[in-house]
């Protein structure tokens, strides 16, 4: 496992850094984009946390995401969370991000350390995590953008929704909600519980390609958000597969 993965070449205003995680007992790498006027300004900046996809690192998505963060008046943080690939159950990624990384970034950089000033995004596995954290911790985030989010891990139905016919999304949604047992991470149940907290307060964007194996995963989530009257943008990219650069 590589805890620290600096890019061979970084976009302008992107810097590779490290922070110490007590939970991991190790230094962890992250990349951070600082707006062009950051050093010469006294103002505080909104901050976006972007979580990479499965098999990625802190450096794997700094280039595909450049068109999003470039010249934005917002700090963007790309943490390395690749540890759970080898040890899914025992490394507390959620606690590291919520309890360690966010407070660390707020203490080290000129951030707007409020819910209004904090967003989260992610791709694939990271998109599912970003959406889950935004719904679970509505007091922390004002916006979430999930790029081709992986949600079947939160549906308690194995992999049956992966590469499934999107026309079956409503059927799957009913099946998930009517299942006898739900884990505490079931995203549809969590949405039911926190709907009033996020409705009209959390900005939600879901991006997915129509040729993505996770298209049905995203259709299910979109239909459930609609059923709860939770406003969101659902952006479908015709013909795009599981490719971040095609859906940003």
N, C-alpha and C positions, 0 to 999 in steps of 0.2 A: 504494500500500500504506500502510495506517495502522498504524504501530507501536504507537501509544498510543490507547486507546479507552475513556475513562472513561464510566461509565454516567450517563444523565441523572438517574437516581434509584437509590440503592443501598439494599438491605435494612439493617436495624439491625445494627451491628457489622461491616459489610463496608466495607473501605476500599480505594480505588484507589491503587496505588503504581507505581513504575517501578524497574527495575534495568538496569544496563548490561551488554550482552552483547558480549564481545570477538569472538565468532564472527560476530555480525550486524554488528558495528561500529556499534551503535546502541542507544539506550535502548528497552526493551521494557516494555509495560504489563502489570500483573497486578492482580487483585483478591484481597484476603485477608480471610477471616472470622476474627475473634479472639473467643474465648469471653467471655461477659460479665464474668467475674472476672479476665481476663487481666492488666490493668494493676495490680491489687492483690495478685497472687499471686506467690509465688516458685517455684512448681512448673513443671515442663516438660510440654509438651502434645504428644500425638500430632499428626501432621500428615498431611493428605490432599491429594493433588494431583489436580485435576480438569481433564481436557483436553476442550476444546469440539469440536463437530462441524464438518464442512466448511462453509465460508463464515462461520463464527462468529468471535468475538473473545473477549478476556478478560471481556467484560461480557455476553455473550449468554446465559449459562446461570446467572447468579447468582440470578435469581428462580425458575426452575423447580427448582433444587437447594436452595432455601431450606428446604423441609420435611425435607431430609436433614441439613443442617449446623446448623440453628437450635438453639441452646442445647446443642449437643454440646460436650463437654469436649475438643474437638479443633480445631486450626487447619485451615482449608481454603484452599488456594491455587488461583486460577484464572488460569493464564498465557495470554498471547496467543501462539498458534502459527499464526496465519493466513498467515504468509509463504509456506509451501509451496504455497498455492493458486496463486500466480503463478509459483513457481519450485520445482517439486517435487523436482528432482534436486540442486540446488546449495545449498539452505539446510539446514544440519545440525541439524534440530529435535531429534533424539535426543541429540546431543552437548550442545546448549544446555540441555536439561532435566536430563540426567544429570550433566554436568560443571560446569555453571554455576548453574542455578537452584536445585537442591537444596542444594548447598553454601552458596549465598548465603542462602537462607531459614534454614538451620541456624545461620548466623553472625549473622543480624539479629534472629531471634525466639527465644523460649524454647521450642524444640522438643525432643522426645525424639528425638535424632538417631541412632536405632538402627533396625534392620530391624523390630523388634517395634512401634516407634512410628511407622512410616511406611506409608501406604496410597496407592493410586492408583485413580482412576476416570476414566470418560470416556463420551461419547455419540457414536454413529455413527463417523465417522473417529476421533474421540478415544477411543472405546471400543476400537477395534481397536489403536490405539497403546498405550493403557493396558495391555491384555492382553499385547501383544507385549513391552513393557518389563518387566512383572512376571515373565514367563517367562524373558526373556533375562537379567535381573538379579535372580535370586532372593535375592541377598544384601542387596538394597536394600528390598524390599517384603514386608510380611506379609499384605497383602490386596489384591485387585483386584475392582472392580465394573465390569463393562462393560455399559453401557446401549445396546442395539441396535447392538452393535459391527459395524463394516464389516470383513469378513475376506476377501472375494474377492480383494483386492489381495495377500493372502498365500498364495493357493491356486494361483497359476500357471496359472489356467484362464480368464483374461479375466473376462467378466461373466456367464458361463453360469449361475452360482449365484444371480444377482440375480433376484428375483421368480420363482424356480423353485419347482416343486412340492416341498414339504418331504418328501414321501414318497420322493423321489429322493436324500435326503441321504446314505444309506449308500452308494449307487452312486457319488455324487460323491466321497465320502470315499475309497473304494477307488481311484478314478481318480486322485485327487490324490496319494495315497501311492505309486501304481505308475507315476507319470510318470517318464520317463527323466531329465529335467533338473529340478532344483529350485534356486530362488534361495536365498541365505543367509537370506532373511527368511520362508521358508515356515514358517508357524506350526505346522503339523502335524509337520513334521520337527523343528522346534525343541522341540516338546513331547516328542517321542521322546527327544531328546538329554538334556533336563533333567528328565525325569519323576521320577527318584529324588530330585532336589534340591527339587522343589516338592510332591511327594506328602506330604500330612499336615503340611506346613509353610506353604504358601501358601493362604490362604482365597480361594476363587473364587466369585463370583456373576455369572451371566449373566442379563440381563433382556431380553426381547424381546416385542413384540406379535405376535399370530397373523396380523394383517393387514399386517405390515411387509414391505416388499420384501426385507428382509434376514433374514427368518425362516429360509430355507433355509441361509443363511450360518451362522447361529447353531446350527441343528440339526446341521450337519456338525461344528462344534467340540464341541458337547455329546456327540455319539456317539464322537468320538475321545477325549475325556477319559474317558468311560466305559470305552472299550476299554483304556485305560492304567491303569484303577483309580485315577484321580485324583479325590478327593472334590470336589464342587462343588454349588452350588445353581443350579438352572436354573429361572428364574421366567418363565412364559409368561402374558401378559396378553391375555385373550380379546377379540378385536376391535380391539385397539389397533394403530394404524398407526405410522409413523415419527415418534413424538411423545414427546419426553422427559418432559413433564409427566404423561403417562399411564402411565409405566412405572417411576417412582421410588417 
